[in-house]
Amino acid sequence: MGKADIQSKQVPGLGLKNYYKGKIEELELLIKDKSHNLRRLEAQRNELNTQVRLLREELQLLQEPGSYVGEVIKASLLWVTAWLITACRMGSIFGGMGVRGFLGRYPDDSVC
């Protein structure tokens, strides 16, 4: 009898056990890879969903009626006028220049 014959007779089913052990390890590795791929794809999906949500919000804002240019200019002029009137009432907030020095000209009497 050869050496191989003695080993196989000593441990019956050793070859079958090693076969299934190898298959189990192979399938566990496959499960690990598939799980990793699933987590990667889920993260990618979440990122894309966030981008879609932001684009939808931006599209909704773009579809809303905008302000008329005249209204924006009128609100801006009202703010500047109110600011200048407040500056005149508070006195020289621009150092020694006063409002006239800041504007570089003499404002009309309606402002100061």
Sequence and secondary structure as in RCSB ss.txt:
>XXXX:A:sequence
MGKADIQSKQVPGLGLKNYYKGKIEELELLIKDKSHNLRRLEAQRNELNTQVRLLREELQLLQEPGSYVGEVIKA
SLLWVTAWLITACRMGSIFGGMGVRGFLGRYPDDSVC
>XXXX:A:secstr
  HHHHHHHHSTTHHHHHHHHHHHHHHHHHHHHHHHHHHHHHHHHHHHHHHHHHHHHHHHHHHS    HHHHHHH
HHHHHHHHHHHHHHH   STTSHHHHHHTS   TTT 
